[in-house]
């Protein structure tokens, strides 16, 4: 990746971008208002003809003033154009209105992170998720509070998490099951989506779900709805407690979007717990989104900014890692990388790991 090796902006470009950063909260909230109050939808439906201010006001039901200030903000954002008295939707405006990934990211930013990010500097200085308090919880990490988070925080968190994993699971199942698999250990099972995907892919496989009790309770409901409970086992665990161990006897150990939830020292500890339960035939798969393994600069940007969610809201000590950091953790835990595949789903890398003979 060479996206970040040189400063490519002219002085004028840099100054202009600095102003967009200075007004970034205004831009974000205006874009949300354009979407949620119906202006983008109205202009999308109007097509190339566009709409006058009066027609737009009538369609969305706001005052003339509110419609005008919001539409004019949309011009500066680049979501709208204005020509001969007609407002029209731009390509950017179309994506703000219609793109599923953009919607998921904006909802995650607004509902989970926006207020908490005001405490980012405290988090950086103190090594704790100082912004988590805005979600009205006394939990030390967001993961402990996850099952009881209020709406719409919970919906937006799971919407963000599942959007990226769901786009990856189906593409890797054939690889995982290219060899015979009788038992899968799903570490960080969350709501059970991977366990369900495995059970529906292979009608014989048994899956053990490892996670905090609150997460397992949510997964249990989803699994029962699909009629798969007979092939599922639960293993409640706080994996950060030094005396906890992982269950043995599994052909495949699966960790997806899991290790990024921990610090480097914690990752090594978790991987050592996995190594203790592995033999030479056990396959450990780690699926993560590394910012240095992205094809497009914008994808790397999104991951780099998402790291600040971990800093300020989740736990204060983890991030979306550079792949080399995880590679170093794997080796420090006494394991070795067998193979690695990029461009899984939207942005994932799948790493196969084994215990040296």
C-alpha positions in Angstrom: 0.0 0.0 0.0 1.3 3.4 -1.0 -1.7 5.6 -0.1 -0.1 7.3 2.8 3.6 7.6 1.8 3.4 11.1 0.3 1.7 14.4 0.8 -0.3 14.8 -2.4 -2.2 18.0 -1.7 -1.3 21.5 -2.8 -1.2 24.2 -0.2 -4.6 25.5 -1.4 -6.1 22.0 -1.4 -4.8 21.5 2.1 -6.3 24.7 3.4 -9.6 23.9 1.8 -9.6 20.4 3.4 -8.7 22.0 6.8 -11.9 24.1 6.6 -14.0 21.0 5.8 -12.5 19.3 8.9 -13.2 22.4 11.0 -16.9 22.2 10.0 -17.1 18.4 9.9 -19.7 18.1 12.7 -21.9 20.6 10.8 -21.4 18.6 7.5 -22.3 15.3 9.2 -25.4 16.6 10.9 -26.6 18.4 7.9 -26.1 15.3 5.7 -28.2 13.3 8.3 -30.9 15.9 8.2 -31.0 16.0 4.4 -31.4 12.2 4.5 -33.7 11.8 7.5 -36.0 14.8 6.8 -36.7 13.6 3.2 -34.9 16.2 1.1 -32.6 13.7 -0.6 -35.4 11.3 -1.2 -37.6 14.0 -2.8 -34.8 15.1 -5.1 -33.9 11.5 -5.9 -37.5 11.0 -7.0 -37.6 14.3 -9.0 -34.7 13.1 -11.2 -32.9 15.4 -13.6 -35.7 18.0 -13.6 -35.0 18.8 -9.9 -37.2 20.9 -7.7 -37.6 24.5 -6.8 -37.2 25.6 -3.2 -41.0 26.0 -3.0 -41.7 22.5 -4.4 -39.1 21.0 -2.1 -40.5 22.7 0.9 -44.0 21.5 0.1 -42.8 17.9 -0.3 -40.8 17.7 3.0 -43.2 19.7 5.1 -40.6 22.0 6.7 -40.7 25.8 6.9 -39.3 27.8 4.0 -36.4 28.8 6.3 -35.5 25.3 7.4 -35.7 24.0 3.8 -33.5 26.8 2.5 -30.7 26.6 5.1 -30.6 22.8 4.8 -30.6 22.8 1.0 -27.9 25.5 0.9 -25.8 23.5 3.3 -26.3 20.6 0.9 -24.7 22.7 -1.8 -21.5 23.2 0.1 -21.4 19.6 1.1 -21.7 18.6 -2.5 -24.9 16.6 -2.1 -27.0 19.1 -4.2 -26.6 21.5 -7.1 -28.6 24.6 -7.8 -29.1 25.8 -11.4 -31.8 28.1 -12.7 -33.7 27.9 -9.4 -33.8 24.1 -9.4 -32.1 21.9 -6.8 -30.8 18.6 -8.0 -29.2 15.6 -6.4 -25.5 14.9 -7.1 -23.8 11.5 -7.1 -22.7 12.2 -3.5 -26.3 13.0 -2.6 -27.5 9.7 -4.2 -25.0 7.7 -2.1 -26.0 9.5 1.1 -29.6 8.5 0.4 -29.3 5.0 -1.2 -26.0 3.4 -0.4 -26.4 0.7 2.4 -22.8 1.0 3.6 -23.0 4.8 3.9 -26.3 4.5 5.9 -24.8 1.9 8.2 -21.7 3.9 8.8 -23.6 7.1 9.4 -26.0 5.5 11.9 -23.1 3.9 13.8 -21.4 7.3 13.9 -24.5 9.1 15.1 -26.1 6.6 17.5 -23.0 4.9 19.0 -20.1 7.4 18.8 -21.1 11.0 18.1 -21.5 12.4 21.7 -18.8 10.1 23.1 -16.2 11.3 20.8 -16.1 14.6 22.6 -14.2 12.7 25.3 -11.6 11.3 22.8 -8.7 13.3 24.3 -9.5 11.9 27.8 -9.5 8.4 26.4 -6.2 8.9 24.7 -4.6 10.3 27.9 -6.1 7.8 30.3 -6.3 4.6 28.2 -10.0 4.0 28.9 -13.2 4.4 26.9 -14.1 7.8 28.4 -16.9 8.4 26.0 -18.8 5.2 27.0 -20.5 7.1 29.9 -22.8 9.0 27.4 -24.5 5.7 26.7 -25.8 5.7 30.3 -23.9 2.6 31.5 -21.5 1.9 34.3 -19.8 -0.9 32.4 -16.0 -0.8 32.0 -16.2 -1.7 28.3 -18.9 -1.5 25.7 -18.9 -5.3 25.3 -20.1 -5.8 28.9 -22.9 -3.4 28.2 -23.8 -4.6 24.7 -26.7 -6.8 25.5 -28.5 -4.0 27.5 -27.7 -1.0 25.3 -30.7 1.2 24.6 -32.2 1.7 21.2 -31.2 3.0 18.7 -27.7 2.5 20.0 -28.0 -1.3 20.0 -29.6 -1.5 16.6 -26.9 0.7 15.0 -24.1 -1.2 16.6 -25.3 -4.5 15.4 -26.2 -3.1 12.0 -22.6 -1.9 11.6 -21.0 -5.1 12.9 -23.2 -7.4 10.8 -23.0 -5.4 7.6 -19.3 -6.2 7.2 -19.3 -9.8 8.6 -22.4 -10.8 6.6 -20.7 -9.8 3.4 -17.7 -12.1 4.2 -19.1 -15.3 5.8 -20.6 -17.0 2.7 -17.4 -16.5 0.7 -15.2 -18.2 3.2 -17.4 -21.2 4.2 -16.3 -23.4 1.2 -12.7 -22.8 2.2 -13.3 -23.7 5.9 -15.2 -26.8 5.0 -12.8 -27.9 2.1 -11.5 -30.4 4.7 -13.6 -32.5 6.9 -14.9 -30.5 9.9 -16.8 -32.2 12.7 -16.6 -29.5 15.4 -16.1 -25.7 15.2 -15.2 -23.5 18.1 -16.6 -20.0 17.5 -14.7 -17.6 19.8 -16.5 -14.3 20.1 -19.8 -15.8 18.9 -21.7 -12.5 19.2 -25.3 -13.1 18.0 -24.5 -16.5 16.6 -24.4 -15.6 12.9 -21.3 -17.6 12.1 -22.4 -20.6 14.1 -25.7 -20.6 12.2 -23.9 -20.2 8.8 -21.7 -23.2 9.6 -24.7 -25.3 10.7 -26.7 -24.5 7.6 -23.6 -25.1 5.4 -22.9 -28.5 6.8 -25.8 -30.5 8.3 -23.5 -32.6 10.5 -21.2 -30.0 12.0 -21.4 -29.2 15.7 -20.5 -25.7 16.9 -19.4 -24.5 20.3 -20.1 -20.8 20.9 -17.8 -18.9 23.3 -18.7 -15.5 24.6 -19.9 -13.5 27.5 -23.2 -14.9 29.0 -25.2 -11.9 27.7 -24.1 -12.4 24.2 -24.8 -16.2 24.3 -28.3 -15.5 25.5 -29.0 -13.4 22.4 -27.4 -16.1 20.2 -29.5 -18.8 21.8 -32.7 -17.1 20.6 -31.5 -16.8 17.0 -30.3 -20.4 17.0 -33.6 -21.7 18.3 -35.5 -19.8 15.7 -33.6 -21.6 13.0 -34.1 -25.0 14.7 -30.4 -25.6 15.2 -30.1 -25.9 19.0 -29.3 -29.6 18.9 -26.0 -29.0 17.2 -24.9 -26.0 19.3 -23.1 -25.9 22.6 -22.5 -22.8 24.8 -19.3 -22.0 26.6 -19.7 -18.9 28.7 -16.4 -17.2 29.2 -14.7 -13.9 30.1 -11.7 -14.6 28.0 -9.7 -11.8 29.6 -9.7 -13.5 33.0 -6.3 -15.1 33.4 -7.6 -18.4 34.8 -10.1 -19.1 32.0 -9.4 -21.7 29.3 -10.9 -22.5 25.9 -12.5 -26.0 25.4 -10.5 -28.6 23.5 -11.4 -31.1 20.8 -12.4 -28.9 17.9 -11.2 -29.2 14.3 -11.5 -25.5 13.5 -11.2 -22.5 15.8 -12.9 -19.3 14.4 -12.2 -15.7 15.4 -13.9 -13.1 13.2 -13.8 -9.4 14.0 -12.8 -10.5 17.4 -9.1 -9.8 18.1 -9.5 -6.2 17.1 -11.5 -5.8 20.3 -8.4 -6.3 22.4 -4.9 -4.8 23.1 -1.8 -6.5 21.7 -1.0 -8.0 25.1 -4.5 -9.3 25.4 -4.4 -10.7 21.8 -1.3 -12.7 22.6 -3.0 -14.0 25.8 -6.1 -15.1 23.9 -4.0 -16.8 21.1 -2.0 -18.6 23.7 -5.2 -20.0 25.2 -6.2 -21.2 21.7 -2.7 -22.7 21.2 -3.1 -24.6 24.5 -6.1 -26.4 23.0 -4.7 -27.0 19.6 -2.8 -30.0 18.1 -1.0 -30.1 14.8 -4.2 -30.7 12.9 -6.3 -27.9 14.4 -6.9 -25.0 12.0 -7.3 -21.6 13.5 -8.9 -19.0 11.3 -8.7 -15.2 12.0 -10.8 -12.9 9.9 -10.0 -9.2 10.4 -10.1 -5.9 8.5 -6.5 -4.5 8.3 -6.2 -0.9 7.2 -2.9 -1.6 5.3 -4.5 -4.4 3.2 -7.2 -2.4 1.6 -7.4 -1.9 -2.2 -8.8 1.6 -1.9 -7.6 4.5 0.2 -11.1 5.4 1.3 -11.5 1.9 2.8 -8.3 2.4 4.8 -9.5 5.8 5.9 -12.8 4.3 7.3 -10.9 1.7 9.2 -8.4 4.2 10.6 -11.3 6.3 11.9 -13.1 3.3 13.3 -10.1 2.7 15.5 -11.2 5.8 17.4 -14.4 4.0 18.3 -12.4 1.4 20.1 -10.3 4.1 21.8 -13.2 6.2 23.0 -16.2 4.0 23.3 -15.4 0.3 23.3 -12.4 -0.4 25.6 -9.7 2.3 25.3 -6.9 0.0 24.1 -7.7 -1.7 20.8 -8.1 -0.7 17.1 -8.4 -1.8 13.5 -4.8 -3.0 13.3 -2.1 -2.9 10.7 -1.6 -6.6 9.6 2.0 -6.7 10.9 0.8 -6.1 14.4 -1.4 -9.1 14.3 1.3 -11.2 12.6 3.7 -10.3 15.5 1.0 -11.3 18.0 0.5 -14.7 16.3 4.2 -15.5 16.4 4.6 -14.3 20.0 1.8 -16.7 21.0 3.8 -19.6 19.5 1.7 -20.1 16.4 2.5 -19.7 12.7 0.7 -18.4 9.6 -0.2 -21.0 7.0 -2.0 -18.9 4.4 -3.6 -15.5 4.1 -6.2 -14.2 1.6 -7.2 -10.6 1.1 -10.3 -9.0 -0.4 -12.8 -11.2 1.5 -16.2 -9.6 1.3 -15.9 -5.9 1.5 -12.7 -5.5 3.4 -11.6 -8.6 5.3 -8.4 -10.7 5.3 -8.6 -14.4 6.3 -5.5 -15.8 8.0 -5.1 -19.5 8.6 -2.9 -20.3 11.6 -1.6 -23.6 13.0 0.4 -24.8 15.9 3.9 -25.9 14.9 4.5 -29.6 15.0 
